[in-house]
Amino acid sequence: MSTDPQGDVICVEHRGDVTILEPTQTIETLRWDLIEQAAQMVLAPIRAQPGPVLVDLSAVNYFGSVFLSLLLRCWKVVSARGATMVLCCVSPQARELLRVTALDTLWAIYDTRQQAMEVLESD
């Protein structure tokens, strides 16, 4: 899915009942004026599939408030229906940001996608 001519911002896939969001490095520079378009493109498949959501951050080194706001919007949709949202492959810089903002208390963080999928598929 694209939000601008620069290319994909977030790839969305499904594995069983798990929706996997995989932001590309483009998310690091996503502008506020594009966040609403990106949000609608990401929230639609999340709303369509009632299962858990895995956010794989392996392609992202850091992010700012624009992406944090998108993560929070996703989490609100997921948690409102009683499902789980987890993160994996979080860089040290991003992990520190999540710790400082206390958002690491909202989402379980796994080192690998495989670890996260094993937990989500066992629920």
N, C-alpha and C positions, 0 to 999 in steps of 0.2 A: 504494500500500500504506500502511496506517495502523498506527501503534502506539498511538495514543490518540485521544480525541475531538477533539484540536486539529487533526487532519488528517494529510495525507501527510508522511512523514519523508523517504523516498527513493523516487523513481520509477525503475522498471527498464524498459528497452526493449532490443530487439535490432535491430541493423542488420547483416544478413549474419551472419557468425559472431562479431561484436563485441557483447558485453553492455555496455550503457551504464547507469551508475548516476548519477542526478542528485538529490543531496540537496537538500531545500528548506531554507529559512531556519530551520525548526523544529529542524534538527540542531544549531543553535548552543546550544540549551537542553535537549538530550536528557539525561534523567536516567539515572543508572546502573541504576536498577531497570527501565528499559525497553530497555536495550541488548541484552539476550539475545533479546527478542522481535524487535527490529529486525534483529539479526544473522541469525536464522533466516530471516526474510523476504527478506533480501538474499542470503544464502549459497545458498539453494535454487536460484534461477535461475542463479547462477554455476556451481554444481556440475552443473546440467543442460546447460549449453552449454560445450563445452571450449575455446572460442576466447578471445581477449584481452578484457580489461576496461578500459573507459574510465570514469573518474570525472570528471564535469563539475561543477565547483564554482562555476559562474556565479551561483547564487542564494545562495551562502554567503560572508559577509564574514570570519568567524572561526569557530574551533571549538576544543574542548579535548580533554582526555585521553579522554573517552568516545568521541568520533568517531575519534580517532587509533587507539584500540584496535579499533574496527570496521574501519578501513582496513587495519590489520595483519592482522586475521583474514581479510579478503578476499584480501589479497596472499598469505598462506600457502596458501590453497586454489588460487589461480591459479598461483603459482610451483611448487607441488608437481606440477602436471601439465605444467610446462614452457611455460606461456603467459606473456603479458606483461600488466602492469597499468600504465596511465599516468593522469596527471591533466591536466586542462585548466582554463582560466579561474580560476586560483588568485589570490585577492586578495593584495595586498601583506602584510597582516597574517598570513594563513594561510601565505604563502610564507616569511615570516620564521620562523614556528613550525616549519615543516618543515626549514628550514635549521638552526635552533638544535638541533633534535632529531636532526639528520643523516638524517632520513627522506627528504630530497630526493635522497639517494644511492640509494634503493631504486626510486624511480619517476621516469621522465622526466616533465617538466612542460612543457606546451605552452600558448601564449597563447590559442589558439582551439580549439573543438571540431573545426573543419574540418582544422586542422593535425594534430591528434591522429588523426583518422580516416584521413587520407591516409597517415600512417605505418603505422597498424595494418592498413589494407587492402592496403598494398604488401608486407607480410611474407608 
